[in-house]
Amino acid sequence: MVGDLDPRPVDRRGPLRPESDWDAIRAWTDEKYMHYDVRTVGRGALPASAMYSVPVAEMTMTRFSYGVEVDLRNFDSDAGNILVLTTLRGWTRHSTGAHQNACLTTGQTFVADCSRTDYRLGADPDHLQLNLTIPHRVLADLALRWWGTVPDDRLWAHRCEVGGPDSPWLSLLAYAAQTAAVAPDEVATGPLGRNLQEMIAAHLLDDWARRAGVDLSGAPGVTAPGYVRAAVHYIDEHARELPTIADVATAAGVSVRALSGAFQRYLGTTPRSYLVERRLQGVYRELSRGTTTVAAAAHAWGYVNMGVFAGAYRRRFGENPSATLARGCGV
């Protein structure tokens, strides 16, 4: 089963030249995961990193190793990301509290919400991982839509192993990886990717909650009021039309102040940030199809100042809009 966890296209599965430049590795990991501190274990150790990634809707799937023994810490909580790390080879060590470590080996998966709790990771020289970087917002939004509640930190601060021998988790990861290998563009921006994201997120939430002793169906966290869900759905449906936050609040039947406070409490973001994310995702999807221009896609999603748009796009996706378009055109 672990051998099936390879999202690379078949023609890219041969031996690759390992990356030994720390600056290049750090730039890649900052983009795909978040910023954190890396310390090598052993004097004079040089990296021989293997790096591959593919978007799965708003998630990022990576196949990665440093090629040396490392200790990772000080993960950037402001990035708002959850890490789901599956060991394919070697061993990894995950901190679970003071003086406690969970040591995982082939086929085992660990989850930690770096936006809600401190986390530290160690890995041996032979490690190889299949990782998922998931925005906290994605899981919070799914919990809101499926269960009508956003769990509190009894879930998010609980770091633990997920999956296991009797779980379909590895089969689900294998399906996602194989699908990404065959149809990376559709997995990145199409309905197929959104479906994969929802399946992965739902399974992860259910397993994680059970291990944390949190009953999602019993609303153990904070039950989001209907107006928050109404606002989320309104933004999803009308993002292209660039509604004001007052428009969203009116549609949800509450004041702007009440809506802003509820978004921060239940989703960990603001209505404005949620709207910006949906607009940028919309532009990204259009550019990835390769059937438009940068200006046309930006204007279609309400951007008038191209300089402001390009800056926001680079900060969100780590590349210029033109690079996304070129990839969508097969250039």
VENZI-V725217 format. One record per residue. N is the residue number from 0. SS is DSSP state (alpha for helix, beta for strand, coil for the rest). Layout:
n=N ss=SS
n=N ss=SS
This chain:
n=0 ss=coil
n=1 ss=alpha
n=2 ss=alpha
n=3 ss=alpha
n=4 ss=coil
n=5 ss=coil
n=6 ss=coil
n=7 ss=coil
n=8 ss=coil
n=9 ss=alpha
n=10 ss=alpha
n=11 ss=alpha
n=12 ss=coil
n=13 ss=coil
n=14 ss=coil
n=15 ss=coil
n=16 ss=coil
n=17 ss=coil
n=18 ss=beta
n=19 ss=coil
n=20 ss=coil
n=21 ss=alpha
n=22 ss=alpha
n=23 ss=alpha
n=24 ss=alpha
n=25 ss=alpha
n=26 ss=alpha
n=27 ss=alpha
n=28 ss=alpha
n=29 ss=alpha
n=30 ss=alpha
n=31 ss=alpha
n=32 ss=coil
n=33 ss=coil
n=34 ss=coil
n=35 ss=coil
n=36 ss=beta
n=37 ss=beta
n=38 ss=beta
n=39 ss=beta
n=40 ss=coil
n=41 ss=coil
n=42 ss=coil
n=43 ss=coil
n=44 ss=coil
n=45 ss=coil
n=46 ss=coil
n=47 ss=coil
n=48 ss=beta
n=49 ss=beta
n=50 ss=beta
n=51 ss=beta
n=52 ss=beta
n=53 ss=beta
n=54 ss=beta
n=55 ss=beta
n=56 ss=coil
n=57 ss=coil
n=58 ss=beta
n=59 ss=beta
n=60 ss=beta
n=61 ss=beta
n=62 ss=beta
n=63 ss=beta
n=64 ss=beta
n=65 ss=coil
n=66 ss=coil
n=67 ss=coil
n=68 ss=coil
n=69 ss=beta
n=70 ss=beta
n=71 ss=beta
n=72 ss=beta
n=73 ss=coil
n=74 ss=coil
n=75 ss=coil
n=76 ss=alpha
n=77 ss=alpha
n=78 ss=alpha
n=79 ss=coil
n=80 ss=beta
n=81 ss=beta
n=82 ss=beta
n=83 ss=beta
n=84 ss=beta
n=85 ss=beta
n=86 ss=beta
n=87 ss=beta
n=88 ss=beta
n=89 ss=coil
n=90 ss=coil
n=91 ss=beta
n=92 ss=beta
n=93 ss=beta
n=94 ss=beta
n=95 ss=beta
n=96 ss=beta
n=97 ss=coil
n=98 ss=coil
n=99 ss=beta
n=100 ss=beta
n=101 ss=beta
n=102 ss=beta
n=103 ss=beta
n=104 ss=coil
n=105 ss=coil
n=106 ss=coil
n=107 ss=coil
n=108 ss=beta
n=109 ss=beta
n=110 ss=beta
n=111 ss=beta
n=112 ss=beta
n=113 ss=coil
n=114 ss=coil
n=115 ss=coil
n=116 ss=coil
n=117 ss=coil
n=118 ss=coil
n=119 ss=coil
n=120 ss=beta
n=121 ss=beta
n=122 ss=beta
n=123 ss=coil
n=124 ss=coil
n=125 ss=coil
n=126 ss=coil
n=127 ss=beta
n=128 ss=beta
n=129 ss=beta
n=130 ss=beta
n=131 ss=beta
n=132 ss=beta
n=133 ss=beta
n=134 ss=beta
n=135 ss=alpha
n=136 ss=alpha
n=137 ss=alpha
n=138 ss=alpha
n=139 ss=alpha
n=140 ss=alpha
n=141 ss=alpha
n=142 ss=alpha
n=143 ss=alpha
n=144 ss=alpha
n=145 ss=alpha
n=146 ss=alpha
n=147 ss=coil
n=148 ss=beta
n=149 ss=beta
n=150 ss=coil
n=151 ss=coil
n=152 ss=alpha
n=153 ss=alpha
n=154 ss=alpha
n=155 ss=alpha
n=156 ss=coil
n=157 ss=coil
n=158 ss=coil
n=159 ss=beta
n=160 ss=beta
n=161 ss=beta
n=162 ss=coil
n=163 ss=coil
n=164 ss=coil
n=165 ss=coil
n=166 ss=coil
n=167 ss=coil
n=168 ss=alpha
n=169 ss=alpha
n=170 ss=alpha
n=171 ss=alpha
n=172 ss=alpha
n=173 ss=alpha
n=174 ss=alpha
n=175 ss=alpha
n=176 ss=alpha
n=177 ss=alpha
n=178 ss=alpha
n=179 ss=alpha
n=180 ss=alpha
n=181 ss=alpha
n=182 ss=coil
n=183 ss=alpha
n=184 ss=alpha
n=185 ss=alpha
n=186 ss=alpha
n=187 ss=alpha
n=188 ss=alpha
n=189 ss=coil
n=190 ss=alpha
n=191 ss=alpha
n=192 ss=alpha
n=193 ss=alpha
n=194 ss=alpha
n=195 ss=alpha
n=196 ss=alpha
n=197 ss=alpha
n=198 ss=alpha
n=199 ss=alpha
n=200 ss=alpha
n=201 ss=alpha
n=202 ss=alpha
n=203 ss=alpha
n=204 ss=alpha
n=205 ss=alpha
n=206 ss=alpha
n=207 ss=alpha
n=208 ss=alpha
n=209 ss=alpha
n=210 ss=alpha
n=211 ss=alpha
n=212 ss=coil
n=213 ss=coil
n=214 ss=coil
n=215 ss=alpha
n=216 ss=alpha
n=217 ss=alpha
n=218 ss=coil
n=219 ss=coil
n=220 ss=coil
n=221 ss=beta
n=222 ss=beta
n=223 ss=coil
n=224 ss=coil
n=225 ss=alpha
n=226 ss=alpha
n=227 ss=alpha
n=228 ss=alpha
n=229 ss=alpha
n=230 ss=alpha
n=231 ss=alpha
n=232 ss=alpha
n=233 ss=alpha
n=234 ss=alpha
n=235 ss=alpha
n=236 ss=alpha
n=237 ss=alpha
n=238 ss=alpha
n=239 ss=alpha
n=240 ss=alpha
n=241 ss=coil
n=242 ss=coil
n=243 ss=coil
n=244 ss=alpha
n=245 ss=alpha
n=246 ss=alpha
n=247 ss=alpha
n=248 ss=alpha
n=249 ss=alpha
n=250 ss=alpha
n=251 ss=alpha
n=252 ss=coil
n=253 ss=coil
n=254 ss=coil
n=255 ss=alpha
n=256 ss=alpha
n=257 ss=alpha
n=258 ss=alpha
n=259 ss=alpha
n=260 ss=alpha
n=261 ss=alpha
n=262 ss=alpha
n=263 ss=alpha
n=264 ss=alpha
n=265 ss=alpha
n=266 ss=alpha
n=267 ss=coil
n=268 ss=coil
n=269 ss=coil
n=270 ss=alpha
n=271 ss=alpha
n=272 ss=alpha
n=273 ss=alpha
n=274 ss=alpha
n=275 ss=alpha
n=276 ss=alpha
n=277 ss=alpha
n=278 ss=alpha
n=279 ss=alpha
n=280 ss=alpha
n=281 ss=alpha
n=282 ss=alpha
n=283 ss=alpha
n=284 ss=alpha
n=285 ss=alpha
n=286 ss=alpha
n=287 ss=alpha
n=288 ss=alpha
n=289 ss=coil
n=290 ss=coil
n=291 ss=coil
n=292 ss=coil
n=293 ss=alpha
n=294 ss=alpha
n=295 ss=alpha
n=296 ss=alpha
n=297 ss=alpha
n=298 ss=alpha
n=299 ss=alpha
n=300 ss=coil
n=301 ss=coil
n=302 ss=coil
n=303 ss=coil
n=304 ss=coil
n=305 ss=alpha
n=306 ss=alpha
n=307 ss=alpha
n=308 ss=alpha
n=309 ss=alpha
n=310 ss=alpha
n=311 ss=alpha
n=312 ss=alpha
n=313 ss=alpha
n=314 ss=alpha
n=315 ss=alpha
n=316 ss=alpha
n=317 ss=coil
n=318 ss=coil
n=319 ss=coil
n=320 ss=alpha
n=321 ss=alpha
n=322 ss=alpha
n=323 ss=alpha
n=324 ss=alpha
n=325 ss=alpha
n=326 ss=alpha
n=327 ss=alpha
n=328 ss=coil
n=329 ss=coil
n=330 ss=coil
